[in-house]
């Protein structure tokens, strides 16, 4: 069948439209669909990126908080002594005995350490009211008792706070020793241990002769003013807090 001019024009237009649809419109639609998918993916990735950026912005703040916690916690471990082997505990205490003229008669260290709880100590005062106390008021009636009640309230408030704090566990080791010492030297020895570290505590003192040789009928010249004293010494240890590294 032969086509006239008009039909040829219509056929040509149809072919052109078909070519446009196949080679132009379809790829454009496919591209648009891809763009929409990419936009959705971009939004998700951008949300993740913004989330990471927020977290990165928090890093200096977190580092500062961690540093502050470290600076507050580090001094707490400083009041304890570092964990020691038994022979090192003996060496550590040797200077206290020598400086306070205490002669070691016998000594032994418990080889194994153990966990122990340390509770906070607090004091609750007791006020007794009596006539002379009331007569001691020189100002407004009740002013003296008010001052005493305020002081007592502060103690009670502190006691209530400390009572709510759970006891903390630390490492404890023990040394048992017997020394020959004068009374005044024993007192200075006790003060020296007390002032040296909160990580050492004399748990028990047993003085054999509380008169330190004064009541012996025939005192031995070498033992005058001396007595044997058995000591139980506890060592409290806590691991030092590591300084945080932010590399």
Secondary structure by P-SEA (a helix, b strand, c coil): ccccaaaaaaaaaaaaaaaaaaccaaaaaaaaaaaaaaaaaaaaaaaaaaaaaaaaaaaaaaaaaaaaaaaaaaaaaaaccccccaaaaaaaaaaaaaaacccccccccccbbbbbbbbbbbbbbbbbbccccccccccccaaaaaaaaaaaaaaaaaaaaaaaccbbbbbbbbccbbbbbcaaaaaaaaaaaaaacccccccbbbbccccccccccccccccccbbbbbbbbbbbbbccccccccc
